[in-house]
Amino acid sequence: MNLFKIYKHFVVIYLKGKMAYHCALLFELIANTILIGVYCAGFMVIFHNFDGIAGWSANEVIFMFTTSWLSYSFSCFFFWSPMKDMGELVRSGKFDLYLTRPINPLLYMVLQQFQYTFIPRLAFSVGFWIYSMNKLTIEWTAASVGFYALNMISAFVIFSSITIFTGTISFWTIKSEEIVSLLTNNNYGLKNYTDYPIPIYSK
């Protein structure tokens, strides 16, 4: 509960700073919404021309796609910005400030920021997830719900672990921003391989 109060306090401070330039904040949200909207539109174009891929129907792939995006977006909501900025913090010496706080440095980095830019991604993911759920005839039981929840948590842990790993490379290299982008970028990031069924890729 104490951590929740600290996080809430940091979020208020962070948003107050961003709201000082409210137009920039608004345009940033709009730009991110358009970016994710275009990505989703391209996804839908694929299934406008094809009934399915690798034996998966369009709605099944959408369900898989949004499951991946939900866990990934929640992970980035907490860890993407701290790990993206890690290189600059180490390079400038500002990371030493985190070491002097009476709190775990990683936890402090996560608590002091609020990645509102991932809100459009989460909104699109939830919308498409609900859409696919209405189209699919999945028989949810206690076991299947538990299995799905376990998979979501596992995906969150895996995405978070890889993001943290790429960020910590900054302690041995000059920059790690491009390594983080190699994982997270919407166009060429390795994360995109989890959006589609594995059989469509070559060995």
Secondary structure, 3 states (H helix, E strand, C coil): CHHHHHHHHHHHHHHHHHHCCHHHHHHHHHHHHHHHHHHHHHHHHHHHHCCEECCEEHHHHHHHHHHHHHHHHHHHHHHHHHHHHHHHHHHHCCHHHHHCCCCCHHHHHHHCCCCHHHHHHHHHHHHHHHHHHHHCCCCCCHHHHHHHHHHHHHHHHHHHHHHHHHHHHHHCCCCCHHHHHHHHCCCCCHHHHHHCCHHHCCC
